[in-house]
Amino acid sequence: MFRLFSGFFGSDIGIDLGTVNVVVYVKGKGIVINEPSVIAVRRAQRGGRKEILAVGREAKAMVGKTPSGIETVKPLREGVISDFDMTEAMISHFVRAADDRRGFFSRPRVVVSVPACVTEVERRAVVDATLSAGAREAYVVEEPLAAALGASLPIHEPRGNMVVDIGGGTCEVAVLSMGGIVVCKSIRGAGDEIDSAIVSMLRLNHKLAIGEGTAEQIKWALGSVLPLEEELQIEVKGRALTDGLPSSILLSSIQVREAIEPIIQRISETVKETLESTPPELVRDIYEQGLVLAGGGALLRGLSQRLSKELNVPVFVAEEPLLAVTNGLARILENLDSKRPILNTVERGSF
């Protein structure tokens, strides 16, 4: 009876715990939070604890601009927890912000998406951080499964469905059938690696130093994987490596395309390797109905056309690629009990 009332009064929350962004969905309310996975802290004095100054958008605005004694932390790297305490603090902050009810009955059930490639130890770390942040029950679901659900793929049917989820920390390629992952391959880095490639290219070719925020802006402004009908150009400002003074250059989409080409090739090769490991009957299904791109990387200009040509299969971009995983979490929360077979479950003991 106690459990019944606790479940009745608590919220069901879905968290897309991404390397770049955290998106929080609350059943009955929709998406209530979509903020960067960044936390700003004041360094601890000897024997003390770090003081949290800002989380999310406010913390990201501080990146590269903090004085001595204050640091900005990205607690997730390549899709997994790299700083447990900061991840717990970030999840706790977002859970409190999402569940505005207070009191004894406000402890929510929480479903968190994790990369399919994570180890059992890394998966457990996510669960422990979520429970420590105040969840009554914690569940984890693999991101390719959630993305496929969010893209409306019929993953519970006995046929092959393929999803390529290109996030900031990982690119995961998965073939799904009958509610489970049949084959999955991943590469770490993905969107963050594209940003790093742009930073390196500017340092090597133009002797210009820029920050990761500027690199991300360049990626979306100029990023492409195929020649454009009209190539793009923008002015990029940074610090000259020659004399340390402010400087600017005119950068083109051609230069950015050349810089990120090795990463795009790795993504393409990973998709090919996944198809080579897939049972023939499922490959036939994929050949007929194609594969779906999800995640921020799906928005790179020309990516779907290039992959379709190289793989000889139709390639589609999910309707909301940035929110595909979140939309999948929403579908799970619609009827959490019926979706338990695709979840990994850990429940906190009695209060």
C-alpha positions in Angstrom: 0.0 0.0 0.0 2.8 2.4 0.8 4.4 1.7 -2.5 1.1 2.3 -4.3 0.7 5.8 -2.7 4.4 6.6 -3.2 4.1 5.8 -6.9 0.8 7.7 -7.2 2.2 10.9 -5.7 5.6 10.8 -7.3 6.5 12.0 -10.8 7.9 9.8 -13.5 11.0 11.6 -15.0 13.1 10.7 -18.0 16.6 12.1 -18.3 18.7 12.1 -21.5 22.0 12.3 -19.7 24.1 13.5 -22.6 27.8 14.5 -22.7 26.8 17.9 -24.2 23.2 18.5 -23.0 20.8 17.1 -20.3 17.2 17.0 -21.4 14.6 16.2 -18.7 11.1 15.0 -19.5 8.3 14.8 -16.9 5.3 12.7 -17.6 2.3 14.9 -18.0 4.3 18.0 -18.5 6.7 17.3 -21.4 10.2 18.6 -21.7 10.9 20.9 -18.8 14.7 21.2 -19.0 17.2 21.3 -21.9 20.5 22.6 -20.6 24.2 22.0 -21.1 25.9 19.3 -19.1 28.2 21.7 -17.3 28.6 22.7 -13.6 30.6 25.6 -12.2 32.2 25.1 -8.7 34.4 27.0 -6.4 37.5 24.9 -5.6 37.4 23.4 -2.1 39.7 24.6 0.6 41.8 22.0 2.4 39.4 19.4 3.8 36.3 21.2 2.5 33.8 20.5 -0.2 33.4 22.2 -3.5 30.8 24.9 -3.6 28.4 24.7 -6.5 27.9 28.1 -8.2 25.9 27.3 -11.3 24.5 24.4 -13.3 23.6 24.1 -17.0 23.3 27.2 -19.1 24.7 29.6 -16.5 27.7 27.4 -16.0 28.4 27.0 -19.7 28.4 30.8 -20.1 31.4 30.7 -17.6 33.5 28.2 -19.6 36.9 29.7 -20.4 36.1 32.9 -18.4 36.5 31.9 -14.8 38.9 33.5 -12.3 41.3 31.6 -10.2 39.5 29.4 -7.7 36.5 28.8 -9.8 36.3 26.0 -12.4 33.7 24.7 -14.9 33.4 20.9 -15.0 31.9 18.6 -17.6 31.1 15.6 -15.4 30.4 13.3 -18.4 33.0 12.4 -20.9 32.3 10.3 -24.0 28.9 9.3 -22.7 30.0 8.1 -19.2 30.5 9.6 -15.8 34.0 11.0 -15.3 33.2 12.8 -12.0 30.7 11.0 -9.8 30.2 13.8 -7.2 29.6 16.4 -9.9 27.3 14.1 -11.9 25.2 13.4 -8.7 25.0 17.2 -8.0 23.9 17.9 -11.5 21.3 15.2 -11.6 20.0 16.3 -8.2 19.7 19.9 -9.4 17.8 18.9 -12.5 15.5 16.4 -10.6 14.6 19.1 -8.1 14.0 21.6 -10.8 11.8 19.2 -12.8 9.8 17.9 -9.8 8.5 21.1 -8.3 6.5 19.2 -5.7 8.1 18.9 -2.3 7.6 16.7 0.7 7.5 13.0 1.6 5.7 11.8 -1.5 7.8 13.7 -4.1 10.5 11.1 -4.7 10.2 10.3 -8.4 10.8 7.2 -10.5 13.6 8.1 -13.0 14.6 6.6 -16.3 18.0 7.6 -17.5 19.5 6.9 -21.0 23.0 5.5 -21.2 25.2 4.5 -24.2 24.9 0.8 -25.1 28.7 0.5 -25.0 29.0 1.4 -21.3 30.3 -1.2 -18.9 28.3 -2.6 -16.0 30.4 -0.5 -13.6 29.6 2.6 -15.6 25.9 1.7 -15.8 25.9 1.2 -12.0 27.5 4.6 -11.5 24.6 6.3 -13.4 22.1 4.3 -11.3 23.8 5.2 -8.0 24.1 8.9 -8.9 20.4 9.0 -9.8 19.3 7.2 -6.5 21.6 9.5 -4.5 20.1 12.5 -6.2 16.7 11.6 -4.7 15.0 9.1 -7.1 12.9 6.4 -5.5 13.5 4.0 -8.3 16.2 4.2 -11.0 16.1 2.6 -14.4 18.6 2.8 -17.3 17.8 2.3 -21.0 20.3 2.1 -23.9 20.3 5.2 -26.0 19.9 3.4 -29.3 16.7 1.7 -28.0 15.4 5.1 -26.7 16.3 6.8 -30.0 14.6 4.1 -32.1 11.4 4.5 -30.0 11.6 8.3 -30.3 11.9 7.9 -34.1 8.8 5.6 -34.2 10.7 2.6 -35.4 8.8 -0.7 -34.8 11.5 -2.2 -32.6 9.2 -4.8 -31.0 8.4 -6.5 -34.3 10.5 -9.4 -35.7 12.3 -7.3 -38.3 15.5 -5.4 -38.5 15.6 -1.7 -37.6 18.8 0.3 -37.7 19.6 3.6 -35.9 22.7 5.7 -36.0 22.8 8.0 -32.9 25.5 10.6 -33.3 25.8 12.5 -30.0 28.5 14.6 -28.5 30.3 11.9 -26.6 29.6 8.8 -28.6 28.3 7.6 -32.0 26.4 4.4 -31.6 25.2 2.2 -34.5 22.6 -0.4 -33.5 20.4 -3.0 -35.2 17.3 -3.8 -33.2 14.6 -6.4 -33.5 11.9 -7.8 -31.1 12.6 -5.2 -28.5 16.3 -5.7 -28.1 19.7 -4.8 -29.6 21.0 -7.5 -32.0 24.2 -5.8 -33.0 25.8 -2.6 -31.7 29.1 -0.8 -32.4 30.2 2.5 -31.2 33.0 5.1 -31.4 33.8 7.5 -28.7 34.2 11.2 -29.3 31.7 11.9 -32.1 30.5 15.6 -31.9 33.2 16.6 -29.4 35.8 15.1 -31.7 34.5 17.2 -34.6 34.9 20.3 -32.4 38.4 19.3 -31.5 39.3 18.7 -35.1 38.2 22.3 -35.9 40.3 23.7 -33.0 43.3 21.7 -34.3 42.9 22.8 -37.9 42.8 26.5 -36.9 45.9 26.1 -34.7 47.9 24.3 -37.4 46.8 26.0 -40.5 46.0 29.5 -39.3 47.9 29.9 -36.0 44.7 30.9 -34.3 43.6 29.6 -30.9 39.8 29.3 -30.2 37.8 27.8 -27.4 35.4 24.8 -27.6 32.4 27.1 -27.7 33.6 28.9 -30.8 34.4 25.5 -32.4 30.9 24.3 -31.8 29.5 27.5 -33.4 31.7 26.9 -36.4 30.5 23.3 -36.7 26.9 24.4 -37.0 27.6 27.4 -39.2 29.9 25.7 -41.7 29.8 22.0 -41.1 29.1 19.8 -44.1 30.2 16.4 -45.4 29.4 17.0 -49.1 30.3 19.9 -51.4 27.6 22.7 -51.1 26.0 24.4 -54.1 27.2 27.6 -52.5 30.1 27.3 -50.1 29.8 29.2 -46.8 32.1 31.6 -45.1 32.2 33.3 -41.7 34.7 35.4 -39.8 36.3 33.6 -36.9 37.9 35.5 -34.0 40.5 34.2 -31.5 44.0 34.7 -30.2 47.0 34.6 -32.6 49.6 32.1 -31.6 52.3 34.2 -33.1 52.1 37.2 -30.9 49.2 36.4 -28.4 47.1 39.3 -29.7 43.4 39.2 -30.8 43.1 38.2 -34.4 40.5 37.0 -37.0 40.4 35.0 -40.2 37.8 34.3 -42.9 37.0 30.5 -42.7 35.1 28.5 -45.3 32.9 25.4 -45.3 35.5 23.7 -47.5 38.2 24.0 -44.8 35.9 22.7 -42.1 34.8 19.8 -44.3 38.4 18.8 -44.9 39.1 19.0 -41.1 36.2 16.8 -40.1 36.5 14.3 -42.9 38.5 11.6 -40.9 35.7 11.5 -38.3 33.0 11.2 -40.9 34.9 8.3 -42.5 35.1 6.6 -39.1 31.3 6.9 -38.7 30.7 5.5 -42.1 33.1 2.6 -41.5 31.4 1.8 -38.2 28.0 1.6 -39.9 29.5 -0.7 -42.6 31.1 -2.9 -39.9 27.7 -3.1 -38.1 26.0 -4.2 -41.3 28.6 -6.8 -41.9 28.0 -8.3 -38.4 24.2 -8.3 -38.9 22.3 -11.5 -39.7 21.3 -11.6 -43.4 17.5 -11.6 -42.8 17.8 -8.4 -40.8 20.0 -6.8 -43.4 17.3 -7.4 -46.0 14.8 -5.5 -43.8 17.2 -2.6 -43.5 17.9 -2.6 -47.2 14.1 -2.3 -47.8 13.2 0.2 -45.1 16.5 2.0 -44.5 18.2 3.4 -41.4 17.5 6.4 -39.2 19.9 9.1 -38.1 19.5 10.6 -34.6 21.5 12.9 -32.4 23.0 16.3 -33.1 25.4 14.9 -35.7 22.4 14.0 -37.9 22.1 17.7 -38.6 25.4 17.9 -40.5 24.7 19.0 -44.0 24.7 16.2 -46.5 25.3 13.3 -44.0 22.2 11.4 -44.9 22.8 11.6 -48.6 26.5 10.6 -48.3 25.7 7.5 -46.1 22.9 6.5 -48.4 25.2 6.5 -51.4 28.1 4.7 -49.6 25.8 2.1 -48.0 23.3 1.5 -50.8 20.4 1.8 -48.4 17.8 4.6 -47.8 18.9 7.0 -44.9 16.4 9.1 -43.1 16.9 11.8 -40.4 14.6 11.4 -37.4 11.9 14.1 -37.2 13.5 15.7 -34.1 17.1 14.2 -34.1 18.2 16.2 -31.1 15.2 15.0 -29.1 14.9 11.4 -30.4 16.2 9.9 -27.2 14.0 12.1 -25.1 11.0 11.3 -27.2 11.8 7.6 -26.6 12.0 8.2 -22.9 8.6 9.8 -23.1 7.1 6.7 -24.7 8.7 4.5 -22.0 7.1 6.7 -19.3 3.7 6.5 -20.9 3.5 2.9 -19.6 6.6 2.2 -17.5 5.4 -1.2 -16.3 5.0 -2.6 -19.8 8.4 -1.3 -20.9 10.3 -3.0 -18.0 11.7 -5.8 -20.3 13.9 -3.2 -22.1 15.0 -1.5 -19.0 17.8 -2.3 -16.4 16.1 -1.8 -13.0 17.6 -0.9 -9.7 15.3 0.1 -6.9 16.1 1.8 -3.6 15.0 -0.1 -0.5 12.3 1.1 1.8 12.5 4.7 3.1 
